[in-house]
Amino acid sequence: MARAEYVGQRPGWLRADEGLIDRTGRLPADEVLRRFESECPAQGRILRAYTDRLHERLEELLPQAPAPIVIHGDLTPWNIRYRRGTLSAILDFDDAHLDLRVADFALTWRGRYDNVVRGYEEESPLEPIEKELLVPIYWAWVISAAVAGLEEGAETADWAVGHLLRTELERLTV
C-alpha cells in the first residue's frame, strides 16, 4: 500500500486569511479599495475601516492559530443532512482545501447565526484563539469577495458592507 504524501494547498486556492494578501498578477487589494473609496466614499470608508482592523487582528492572532487542516469549504444548510435530529451526512466537497478550522463555518455564521458556532462546539470545541479568529476570518471572506466583485466591475459593495455591518468593528468573539 502506497504511503499518502502531503501535497499542500489545492492549486488556485488560498486560505481565507491569505485572499487579500496573495494577489499575484492583480492590483493589491488596498489599491482596489482605495480606488473604490474615491468613487463611493461612504461604502469605501466602511470597507477600509474593516480591512484595517482585519489586518491588525490577523497580525495579532495568526501566530497563535492552530495549523491549517482540510476543511469542507462550503458548510451550508444545503450541504448538511440530518436524520431524526442527528447529523447524518455532509455533501459536496468541491470546495475542500487547506484552511484554518474556523474558516469552515465563518461564512455559514454570516455574522449573525451564533447557533452555528454553538452547534459546532457541541461536537468539537473551539480553542479560545479560534473563537477570536471567527470575526476576522469572516471579514476576510467578505472583503475578498468585495474586492473580487469590484475588480469585475461592480459599481457598489452593498452586499459586503451589509455583511460587515452585521458585526461590530470591535466585536472579537461570539
Buried (B, 14 or more C-beta within 10 A) or exposed (E): EEEEEEEEBEEEBBBBBBBBBEBEEEBEBBEBBBEBBEEBEEBBEBBBEBBEBBBEBBEEBBEEBEEBEBBBBBBEEEBBEEEEEEEEEEEBEEBBBBBBBBBBBBBBBBBEBEEBBEEBEEEEEBEEBBBBBBBBBBBBBBBBBBBBBBBEEBEBBEEBBEBBEBBEBEEBEB
